[in-house]
Amino acid sequence: MSHSRTLRVDYEKTTRVLCVVGSELNVNLNRTAPLSSRFFSVKCTSSVQYRINPPPQETSHLSPIPLSDNSVLVISMKHASQYENDSKLSVQYYGEKKDVLGRAVLHLTAVEISLDVDADRDGIVEHNNPDKGSWKWGPDGHGAILLVNCDSERTYLKKPDHEQTSITRVSDLKDMSVMVLRTKGPAKLPEGYKLTMHISQGDAESVRVFRTRSPGVMNNSISYTLFNAFVRDFPLVLSSEVLSQEVPYLGGEAEMNFYVEGLRFPDRDFDGLISINLSLLEPIGEALPETPIFTDKVMLRVAPWIMTPNTLQPLEVFVCSTSDNYTFLNGMRNLVAKSGYKLNICHEYMNRGDRWMQDELEFGYIDSPHQRFPVVLDSPRDGKLQNFPYEELLGPNFGYVTRTAENEEVSSLDSFGNLEVSPPVTVNGKKYPLGRIIIGVAFPTATKGRNMTKVVQEFLFAQKVQEPVALFSDWLLVGHVDEFMTFVPASDRKGFRLLLASPDAGYKLFRGLQNDGHGQAKMFDGLKDEEQITVDEILNDEILQSHNNYVQSCIDWNRDVLKRELGLDDDDIIDMPILFKLVEEMGSESRAVAYYPDMVNMIVLGKNLGIPKPFGPKVNGRCALEAEMCSLLEGLGLRCTFIDDFASYHKLLGEVHCGSNVRRQPFDFKWWNLEM
Amino acid sequence: MSHSRTLRVDYEKTTRVLCVVGSELNVNLNRTAPLSSRFFSVKCTSSVQYRINPPPQETSHLSPIPLSDNSVLVISMKHASQYENDSKLSVQYYGEKKDVLGRAVLHLTAVEISLDVDADRDGIVEHNNPDKGSWKWGPDGHGAILLVNCDSERTYLKKPDHEQTSITRVSDLKDMSVMVLRTKGPAKLPEGYKLTMHISQGDAESVRVFRTRSPGVMNNSISYTLFNAFVRDFPLVLSSEVLSQEVPYLGGEAEMNFYVEGLRFPDRDFDGLISINLSLLEPIGEALPETPIFTDKVMLRVAPWIMTPNTLQPLEVFVCSTSDNYTFLNGMRNLVAKSGYKLNICHEYMNRGDRWMQDELEFGYIDSPHQRFPVVLDSPRDGKLQNFPYEELLGPNFGYVTRTAENEEVSSLDSFGNLEVSPPVTVNGKKYPLGRIIIGVAFPTATKGRNMTKVVQEFLFAQKVQEPVALFSDWLLVGHVDEFMTFVPASDRKGFRLLLASPDAGYKLFRGLQNDGHGQAKMFDGLKDEEQITVDEILNDEILQSHNNYVQSCIDWNRDVLKRELGLDDDDIIDMPILFKLVEEMGSESRAVAYYPDMVNMIVLGKNLGIPKPFGPKVNGRCALEAEMCSLLEGLGLRCTFIDDFASYHKLLGEVHCGSNVRRQPFDFKWWNLEM
């Protein structure tokens, strides 16, 4: 019994008291006993249980018990009362000679009160889970889950639902966690008693609570109430404006449904946990605050935003249509159709010429036992595509979240081509069943250089379930991790391979061509606006070689970090033959761009890969780079499709991956089952 | 070996490489091997160790090893080099017929680098503790400790040392954590290599690093360098302005001392942990960032601010002198002298008539293996005593911290009579060896009412080691927990008793007096400006009785919380006979004040208690309230001294405790040994 309450009892008076089933009342018997009392006895109706502390020495059943300085009578009741004051207890006090000195009488009313949530995470609000007041990670964990209500039920004049303080559509209730107040007792509470729900000031920034106006029904299923769409009226109970509010006591055996709405994601200053309390208040007197005599508490955790790696099943592919990307679009259309997924084209009125679909947004999702939906993270990049996530994606069961850089400079590293996620990995025994987020930054040692904004990094770290790994991407002109790495599914080993761009692998391939007599084969063959260059010329360019040695060392640095932080062996990594070149920016460091289409910047749709067509030197009519890619990847059961993105993407310093985005199936693994 | 680095090696070239002892270099042999290489062999000087992955099949010692796609040569060195490039390794490549195709040569220089802190918490900076990069609580824990440098070495124009960005006195070094950079190797690093120390942007808000300009000496003792006061020049290395800076490599076997200064206490947005990194940078080329090829990391935790309960040994007592408190001051002077402690009197020029020494400040301390000093927490109350903590207490080895309410109203609940701490307790098996902080607030269910400011509450919770308990104190007009509770030492049970004001105990005592024929004995006997009132009159006052029933219920509510949160039994609590009365404020709730001097508001100096003189009814010439207090407390070995605070404190709604403060001996228990 966790609830224990001290009760004052005056003799020669009848004290009326409300007792919550499951709690105890402690009466210090000596405190208000008649003077010179030496003994006492207790009588009660069968509905009342009591014991005496310290337990009295053996006495005959009926003889009075000696009263000591610290005699405490502990009273409890097992069942709710049907009527007010239907249970009684009396204490009789005796003097030295067992003469009766006085009698204290208690009239008791018992109620059952339980504030309930889905603490065992099965989608059903169980009754009075003993662990409901705390939160624990893992398959043997407990504690309810809450979603940030970041989708928009409205499609006209829409905004994320949590930005409005009322419920206008019943469908919105599905995005909230049901909380049930279960009560049992007489038709009404004794005069002046009331129930109050309350939250702390800190938690009120992150949560809002509504309730149903109509009485609940005796049914454990959430869905029952949800689909009874007659319920149109949901008063706001708790918010940052109202931290405490009375809630009705319905009488008899009753349930009242509450709906808990998350307002913000975990972040630097918010660990995601919130508590909601329900107290029974006792009236004291005019101009005196009512005393909470019983408090029940539930704890919920706001679901984190979760990213989806390339190894998860695609659902939809997004690309932009521009005035100049017909060839690319055609290639993508064919690939997506062949793969059997849905292609969404963002048209020019919306993209305003901004083709970098990967960079403006990242698809993720939020998940709970009762609801799950995709949530787009909108980048602070804010190019001409900036309205797309809000205008086109936000909607019913499609959430939206963004972070705005206040006093920080936004750089190219804030584009989400620089935000990826690994497949599930295990690192030195530590499991990451949802993978790890990967971002690109400057060297931690750099005294200058570009970085991902602090607001976005703090958001990503605070989600906790895909602990981020920071790579060095500032060596690239554009500065995105997707320019040198990607993950592809594989049926063996860890279920995937890490593909890394490798100038060394590129040079090895070109030297092989030269050695086999193809030194005069031409790079960029067939591209009419591009100057062609022979294998021999490439291999003779010592500056290009030294630039690529540098690039290889940058990628190797990242390779070492990835091996360590993702627990990878060399056999989990495949080097892709890709050359880079350095370009000097005005007054800045030299930075790298791909020398020919950067094949690692691919789109991964199940086993189908959409790879930038490299336009490499041809051997017997076949592009040697394409042939090498196929030979490296087809052994894993992957199918390579080369997409011509040369004019409309590669020349603008991006490729297939930069120009597309994929919404994927969420993980089967539930984030709350993580061992943290 | 946690550090593993991929190294590019070109054949037909000599590669010069710097290798850190304890790390590994991985050479992907196939990557840049001559075309059609099929075998390889490795030779090296005795200073170099290598192995091959995957391990080659058994071959004769001298015959070349087959080269596979993923052959990796793993190189390491056990000892620092004396000279640059004094170690060599070569790889020879062979064709199908074991014909030599090429040879890659490595010239190696080994250095030892270790950034060290006192990770085992013994006051000495040990060498390369394997756990130095993480932090763990408990007696088997690890991780270094950092103090907020919040004292002031200067006494003239003083301010907390962490508010200035330079070290002007050698004594200030004692307040910082020593960090040692230990290096061993050739006289200088190869051309272009350098060492850089760096911290993250987030950590830079909380920490500053200085170094000594003169080379260190080969000595493990912190004190050696500290007291060599010749060292006068300590350049700033890292701060919020400079996140990364080169540090000198001294050559040979060398140590350089760094001094780490904490800038802020743990708070809502700061968990107290910070990391400092030391990287070795490799030059790459002009206009290219240097690559960190090795990074060593240490982690430190900022020491929390710790309060001292009444059970700890007093060191100094503080009171105010005012124009009207001679009687009180005299009583205190006698008590403190008798107890053998130091009395500090804050004079009128400083207190400007504000006598509430308890309310303006709270004494605490910060502790680390290398340094410990008292720190005063200055309340946002800011009465006329407001300059006292800064002006009179802040000084060498006396720290100062405050919290300022920005957008919050400061109320009487922000006075530190409303901030106390329990002695060490164990609650359901969970140990609190530093006790638990106790604060007073409004009921969590209250829709109005006063509270302690959020900034102070967040500060207190963030210290973590004395997890706070919130009581209900808003029922009192002044609203401080010290008006109804205190702790006194006891040699039995849990080492202390909780004393609670109890109107029920008061009434019981008065009824006993009446019963024994002393109904006409007078309260306030001997006070010439006070209307006297008989025991009979008090007992006949039904309104007073009902007010006190309410007060008892408020205290009982707190009693239940204290029992639960401190793991107390009824036998750990003693009820003190104290009556209250309710006063109505304009347009507000009725709130309580003590009816006669509130004896629980006492000063505890070891076994000597300074108790407000109650001026109770006399029986046989002796005050019955004093007699009862003595009988309740002397059995515990405590000595009661009653101090007349009636006119100058009680009438102004405070008592002895409100008008005094005690700085106490810190705990023997070290906070980092807590199991969290």
Boltz contact constraints between the chains, C-beta under 6 A:
constraints:
  - contact:
      token1: [A, 5]
      token2: [B, 560]
      max_distance: 6.0
  - contact:
      token1: [A, 6]
      token2: [B, 556]
      max_distance: 6.0
  - contact:
      token1: [A, 6]
      token2: [B, 559]
      max_distance: 6.0
  - contact:
      token1: [A, 6]
      token2: [B, 560]
      max_distance: 6.0
  - contact:
      token1: [A, 8]
      token2: [B, 552]
      max_distance: 6.0
  - contact:
      token1: [A, 31]
      token2: [B, 504]
      max_distance: 6.0
  - contact:
      token1: [A, 32]
      token2: [B, 504]
      max_distance: 6.0
  - contact:
      token1: [A, 35]
      token2: [B, 511]
      max_distance: 6.0
  - contact:
      token1: [A, 35]
      token2: [B, 512]
      max_distance: 6.0
  - contact:
      token1: [A, 35]
      token2: [B, 515]
      max_distance: 6.0
  - contact:
      token1: [A, 70]
      token2: [B, 570]
      max_distance: 6.0
  - contact:
      token1: [A, 70]
      token2: [B, 571]
      max_distance: 6.0
  - contact:
      token1: [A, 72]
      token2: [B, 570]
      max_distance: 6.0
  - contact:
      token1: [A, 196]
      token2: [B, 445]
      max_distance: 6.0
  - contact:
      token1: [A, 198]
      token2: [B, 444]
      max_distance: 6.0
  - contact:
      token1: [A, 198]
      token2: [B, 445]
      max_distance: 6.0
  - contact:
      token1: [A, 244]
      token2: [B, 445]
      max_distance: 6.0
  - contact:
      token1: [A, 244]
      token2: [B, 447]
      max_distance: 6.0
  - contact:
      token1: [A, 269]
      token2: [B, 269]
      max_distance: 6.0
  - contact:
      token1: [A, 279]
      token2: [B, 445]
      max_distance: 6.0
  - contact:
      token1: [A, 284]
      token2: [B, 550]
      max_distance: 6.0
  - contact:
      token1: [A, 287]
      token2: [B, 589]
      max_distance: 6.0
  - contact:
      token1: [A, 287]
      token2: [B, 590]
      max_distance: 6.0
  - contact:
      token1: [A, 289]
      token2: [B, 443]
      max_distance: 6.0
  - contact:
      token1: [A, 289]
      token2: [B, 446]
      max_distance: 6.0
  - contact:
      token1: [A, 291]
      token2: [B, 557]
      max_distance: 6.0
  - contact:
      token1: [A, 292]
      token2: [B, 443]
      max_distance: 6.0
  - contact:
      token1: [A, 292]
      token2: [B, 445]
      max_distance: 6.0
  - contact:
      token1: [A, 443]
      token2: [B, 289]
      max_distance: 6.0
  - contact:
      token1: [A, 443]
      token2: [B, 292]
      max_distance: 6.0
  - contact:
      token1: [A, 444]
      token2: [B, 198]
      max_distance: 6.0
  - contact:
      token1: [A, 445]
      token2: [B, 196]
      max_distance: 6.0
  - contact:
      token1: [A, 445]
      token2: [B, 198]
      max_distance: 6.0
  - contact:
      token1: [A, 445]
      token2: [B, 244]
      max_distance: 6.0
  - contact:
      token1: [A, 445]
      token2: [B, 279]
      max_distance: 6.0
  - contact:
      token1: [A, 445]
      token2: [B, 292]
      max_distance: 6.0
  - contact:
      token1: [A, 446]
      token2: [B, 289]
      max_distance: 6.0
  - contact:
      token1: [A, 447]
      token2: [B, 244]
      max_distance: 6.0
  - contact:
      token1: [A, 504]
      token2: [B, 31]
      max_distance: 6.0
  - contact:
      token1: [A, 504]
      token2: [B, 32]
      max_distance: 6.0
  - contact:
      token1: [A, 511]
      token2: [B, 35]
      max_distance: 6.0
  - contact:
      token1: [A, 512]
      token2: [B, 35]
      max_distance: 6.0
  - contact:
      token1: [A, 515]
      token2: [B, 35]
      max_distance: 6.0
  - contact:
      token1: [A, 550]
      token2: [B, 284]
      max_distance: 6.0
  - contact:
      token1: [A, 552]
      token2: [B, 8]
      max_distance: 6.0
  - contact:
      token1: [A, 556]
      token2: [B, 6]
      max_distance: 6.0
  - contact:
      token1: [A, 557]
      token2: [B, 291]
      max_distance: 6.0
  - contact:
      token1: [A, 559]
      token2: [B, 6]
      max_distance: 6.0
  - contact:
      token1: [A, 560]
      token2: [B, 5]
      max_distance: 6.0
  - contact:
      token1: [A, 560]
      token2: [B, 6]
      max_distance: 6.0
  - contact:
      token1: [A, 570]
      token2: [B, 70]
      max_distance: 6.0
  - contact:
      token1: [A, 570]
      token2: [B, 72]
      max_distance: 6.0
  - contact:
      token1: [A, 571]
      token2: [B, 70]
      max_distance: 6.0
  - contact:
      token1: [A, 589]
      token2: [B, 287]
      max_distance: 6.0
  - contact:
      token1: [A, 590]
      token2: [B, 287]
      max_distance: 6.0
  - contact:
      token1: [A, 590]
      token2: [B, 288]
      max_distance: 6.0
